[in-house]
Amino acid sequence: MSHNQFDKKSEAWSALFSEPMSELVKRYTASVSFDQRLWQADIAGSLAHAEMLQAQDIISSTDLADIQKGLAQVTVEIESGVFEWKLDLEDVHLNIEARLTQLVGDAGKRLHTGRSRNDQVATDVRLWLRGEIDLVIELLAQLQKSLVDTAEKHVDVILPGFTHLQVAQPVSFGHHLLAYVEMFARDSERLADVRRRTNHLPLGAAALAGTSYPLDRERVARSLGMVDAQGRACVCQNSLDAVSDRDFAIEFGAAASICMVHISRLSEELILWMSQNFGFIKIADRFTTGSSIMPQKKNPDVPELARGKTGRVVGHLMGLLTLMKGQPLAYNKDNQEDKEPLFDTVDTLKDTLRIFSEMVGGQVNPATGQKEGGISVNPDAMERAALKGYATATDLADYLVKKGLPFRDAHETVARAVKAAISHGVDLSELPLAVMQQFNAQIEKDVYHVLSLRGSLNERNILGGTAPAQVRAQIQRHKTRLG
Ligand code: ARG
């Protein structure tokens, strides 16, 4: 072993080992190719740990100063791309520690006092994920704003609401978009909740049993911002649990999966709506691609890929759950496999949310300050579709109920009226009054008001309903909430 550092991971613990690792085993066991993205969290954790070691008189102030100087240098090297990541040093932790020791000597070797890579990696992943959750929550807010702005432009646009993908009742397009705002608002709440449990400190658990050094774990937690809403330090209370469980990653994977499922449902609708058969909307060309053989095609690649990537994120959740299920306490190397699914989940989710905000709401044109290039709507196509499927039949039934008919009888009467309309090839609103009155003598001229799409919408003026007045109230609520 060279005087000041170790060059191979075996040198970090080596005396016991009598043969070197084969290249294959090295590659199989190493994580540095992917866990190097935890470097900022790793350095933040080390700085907090070192400061505390000094405050507790476990290391000297000179050692602390050397560690701080060395880690500042490591930061510069990593940021500028000159840091040499070595497969021989297995992971991000050993790579950084070895370089630190090379730079500052013995102080670097004292950094690991009272610490193990087991509590170190658990801390790093939690710190990293906490930051990513904050970014995802911000992106979710942007997507919600895009949807709310688009909804506001289209409160009075009517499209058929479907059940079983059969025309059911007319709804406001704004109302339809706000349904997704509700979903993404819940996704955001779920993530805030996951963040609370993620933001707990494992350091101090050491390898699995705690440590004999008088560490001040709460101090470390506070300096890393691992505090609750009241400012109290959040520290993992059981060392075995602290180093071994990855439930916070699983929870994140679940919240991300639910969010992607919401995205996927929206994607499916966008794909349907922009098909020739619907012709309800267009999305900007930059989110579509052409076909190499069929010159007329514009394919909705972005929503299709988002729908496809949902499978990948849900798959990562399954991977994380399965990774955990057979593990006895405490740390096992299995846990190294938590990183790639977690990283890919974060990357996929963030890119998807970004691209959807832009695809739905458009992008700010710096010249005008206005957003451009969002979803464009064909209100006529939507209305024509809503007029096709006898979407106001329920309104006729409700009209008869208001005249005193029991609902079940009204339902039956309307079924007969619809049958007659179908056989004449007309909409309910096109049946002459005299014909209507054959079904029920109490029907009067005002029936045509409820049979119109707009009349139908206005009637649903109840909290959560599709009447434009309600939709406008919801838009205001969301705007206030989203700021
Ligand atoms: N690279 C490891 C991981 O990601 C760090 C912890 C290693 N601990 C150990 N005892 N081998 O889990």
Boltz pocket constraint, residues with backbone or C-beta under 6 A from the ligand:
constraints:
  - pocket:
      binder: B
      contacts: [[A, 31], [A, 35], [A, 91], [A, 117], [A, 118], [A, 121], [A, 331], [A, 332], [A, 333], [A, 335], [A, 336], [A, 337]]
      max_distance: 6.0
